[in-house]
């Protein structure tokens, strides 16, 4: 079997997550988090769409982790994101973190906004 070292371009992968936190690039963030090539910051959830909308033109797909269970994101938020030209994929936060890491390793233009598990 051939092993290849995964390298990430500008953004940092999700190293881990747990009860109420995410570890990204070795740093721990409590609560919701938004990460992309532009950096990583706390995210207040669905009621805070501005940081997500600011990614328009920078990314192609935004993965939204809805917490421990899959849930629909508010229709108004989805509409605003799609009108801004952002592809939106909602899934539970563990799946969103894994998917984000895989596509990040492929050099894709993506971001992750996740609520804690």
N, C-alpha and C positions, 0 to 999 in steps of 0.2 A: 504494500500500500504506500502510496506517495502522499506525504504530508506537505501542505503549503502553509506558510505563515500568513495570517490574514492581516492586511494593513488597511487602515482607515484613512481617508483623505483629510478633510477639514473637520468633520464632526467626530464626536467620541461615542463609543458604543455604551449600551447599558450593561454595566458589570454585574448588577444584581438588584433585587428588590425584595421587600418584605413588608411586614405589618406597618404601613404608614410611611414607607421611605423608598427611595430609589438611589442606587449608587451608579453614577455616570462619570466615566473618566477618573475613577478613584475618589470622587467627592460624593458625600452623602447629602441628599436633598430630602427634607421632610415634606410630606404632602404632595400635591400635584406638581408635575414638572413638564416643561417644554424644552425640547432639545433639537438642534439642527446644526448645520454648518455655521450658523451665526452665533452659536453658543448655547448655554444651558441656563435656565432660570426657573424659579418657582412659577407655577401656573395656578390660578385661583379656580379653575374649572369652567363649566359651560357659561357662566355669567360673565366671563372675562374673554370676549372674542377678539379684542384688539391685537394682542400679541400673535394670534393665529393669522389674522387678516394681514398683518405686516409681512408675512412670509410670501405673499402673492408675488409671483415673478421670480422668486428665489428657489422654490421647490415645485415638484410636480404632484406629489402625493403627501397627504398628511394622515398619519395613523393616529387615531384617537383611542386610547385605552380607557374603557369605561369603568374600571375598577375590577373587582373579583369576578363579576358576571358580565356577560354581553348585555348591552342595553342600547336602545336607540338614543341618538343625540337629539337635542331639541330641533324641531323642523326649521325654526328661524335661523339657527346657527348653521345647519347644513346648507340652507339656501344661500346665506351670506357667503359662506366659504366657496360654494360652487360658482356663485356669480363673480367671485374674485378670481376664478380660474384655478382653484385648488381642487384636486381630486381628494376625496375623503373616504377613508376606510375605518369604520368603527368595529372594535372587537374588545374582548376583555383585556385588561392591562398585561397579564403575562404573555398572551399571544401577540399583542401589539409590540412588546419589547423584543420578542424573538424575531418577529417579521422585520422590524426596524433594523436589527443587527444584521440580518442576512442581506437585506437590500443595501444597507450602508456599506457592507463589505464588497458589494458589486459596484460601488461608486455612484449609486443612484441619487437623485436630488429629492431627498425626503426629509420629513420631520416627524417627531413623536410628541404628542401631547397626551399625558397619561395621568389618570387619577389613581391614588394608592389602593393597594389590595388590603 
